[in-house]
Amino acid sequence: MLNKNYSKGFTLIELVIVIAILGILMGIAAPVINQTVERHALAAYAREFAGDIRLVRHRNINGESTVKVQILGDKYVIKKGTVILETKNAPKGVRFLDIFGSEIYFSGFGVPLGVGPATIDITNSYGNIYEVTIMVATGRVRVRPHPDKW
């Protein structure tokens, strides 16, 4: 009679090697995945911010002359007079560049007023920058990646 002494399965060394290889691959892939997630969060936040600027512009055109957007570091608020209507916090790692306390408001014709910047830069922790530009003459809002920092 033949004695078959074949074992089926994997040895402990084989399993440890496979787990080590998977760990190395995840170590390489994790920073790339995090950077991609932050880039998409930055783009989404910039589009949301531009949409809220457009909303404030339209509300001012429709007669609500005291509605404005105020930028506060890593968030912005929509105000009507001194009452805060809405606060929008930035995702993790996303912030506005150097315009703390700036206010954006419009005339009844939709033209931007005040000393607010015409271009607002929003960045993430990897140095990617999105520009939100308010056209001075018309009040139109454009969102795009910064040509040099993307």
C-alpha positions in Angstrom: 0.0 0.0 0.0 1.3 3.4 -0.9 1.5 6.0 1.8 0.6 9.5 0.5 2.1 12.0 2.8 1.2 15.1 0.8 0.0 18.1 2.8 -2.3 20.6 1.2 -2.1 24.3 2.1 0.6 26.9 2.7 3.5 27.0 5.1 3.9 29.7 7.6 6.9 31.1 5.8 4.9 31.4 2.6 2.1 33.3 4.3 4.6 35.7 6.0 6.3 36.5 2.7 2.9 37.2 1.0 1.8 39.5 3.9 5.2 41.3 3.8 4.9 41.9 0.1 1.3 43.2 0.5 2.5 45.5 3.3 5.3 47.0 1.1 2.8 47.6 -1.7 0.4 49.3 0.6 3.2 51.4 2.0 4.0 52.6 -1.5 0.4 53.2 -2.5 -1.0 54.9 0.6 0.6 58.3 0.1 -0.5 58.4 -3.6 -4.1 57.5 -2.6 -4.1 60.2 0.2 -2.8 62.8 -2.2 -5.5 61.9 -4.8 -8.2 62.0 -2.2 -7.1 65.5 -1.0 -6.9 66.8 -4.5 -10.5 65.8 -5.1 -11.6 67.2 -1.8 -9.9 70.5 -2.7 -11.6 70.6 -6.1 -15.0 69.8 -4.6 -14.6 72.5 -1.9 -13.5 75.1 -4.5 -16.6 74.4 -6.6 -18.8 74.5 -3.6 -17.3 77.9 -2.6 -17.8 79.3 -6.1 -21.4 78.1 -6.1 -22.0 79.9 -2.8 -20.5 83.1 -4.2 -22.9 82.8 -7.1 -25.8 82.2 -4.7 -24.8 85.4 -2.8 -24.5 87.3 -6.0 -28.0 86.2 -7.1 -29.5 87.1 -3.7 -28.0 90.6 -4.0 -29.4 91.0 -7.5 -32.8 90.0 -6.2 -32.8 92.7 -3.6 -31.1 91.2 -0.5 -28.3 93.7 -0.4 -26.8 92.7 2.9 -25.9 89.0 2.0 -22.2 88.4 1.8 -19.5 85.7 2.1 -16.8 86.0 4.8 -13.6 83.9 4.6 -12.1 82.8 7.9 -9.0 80.7 7.4 -10.2 77.1 6.9 -13.9 77.9 6.5 -16.2 80.6 5.2 -19.6 81.8 6.4 -22.6 83.2 4.5 -24.0 86.2 6.4 -27.1 88.4 6.1 -26.1 91.5 7.9 -24.6 90.3 11.1 -26.6 87.0 11.2 -24.7 83.9 10.1 -26.9 81.9 7.7 -24.5 79.1 7.0 -20.9 78.0 7.9 -18.9 75.8 5.5 -15.9 74.1 7.0 -13.1 73.0 4.7 -12.1 69.3 4.5 -9.1 68.1 6.3 -5.9 69.7 4.9 -7.7 72.3 2.8 -7.6 76.0 3.6 -7.7 79.5 2.1 -4.4 81.3 1.4 -3.7 84.5 3.3 -7.1 86.3 3.1 -8.4 85.9 6.6 -11.5 88.0 7.2 -12.1 89.0 3.6 -15.7 89.7 2.7 -17.3 89.2 -0.7 -20.5 91.1 -1.5 -22.2 92.4 -4.6 -24.2 95.4 -5.7 -27.8 95.1 -6.9 -26.4 94.7 -10.5 -24.2 91.7 -9.5 -21.0 93.6 -9.6 -18.5 92.9 -6.7 -18.1 95.6 -4.2 -15.6 96.3 -1.3 -12.0 95.5 -1.0 -12.4 91.7 -1.4 -9.9 90.0 -3.7 -10.7 89.3 -7.3 -8.8 85.9 -7.1 -9.1 83.6 -4.1 -6.6 80.7 -3.8 -7.5 77.6 -1.9 -4.8 75.0 -1.1 -4.3 71.6 0.4 -1.5 70.2 2.5 0.3 68.8 -0.7 0.6 72.4 -2.2 -2.1 72.0 -4.9 -4.0 75.2 -5.4 -7.4 76.0 -6.9 -8.2 79.5 -8.0 -11.7 81.0 -7.6 -11.8 84.2 -9.7 -14.5 86.8 -9.5 -14.6 89.0 -12.6 -14.5 92.6 -11.5 -16.7 94.1 -14.2 -19.4 91.4 -14.3 -19.3 89.4 -11.0 -19.0 86.1 -12.8 -17.2 83.4 -10.9 -14.7 81.0 -12.5 -13.0 78.0 -10.8 -9.9 76.4 -12.1 -6.7 74.7 -10.9 -3.8 77.0 -10.5 -1.7 76.7 -13.7 1.6 76.4 -11.8 0.6 74.6 -8.7 -1.3 71.6 -9.9 
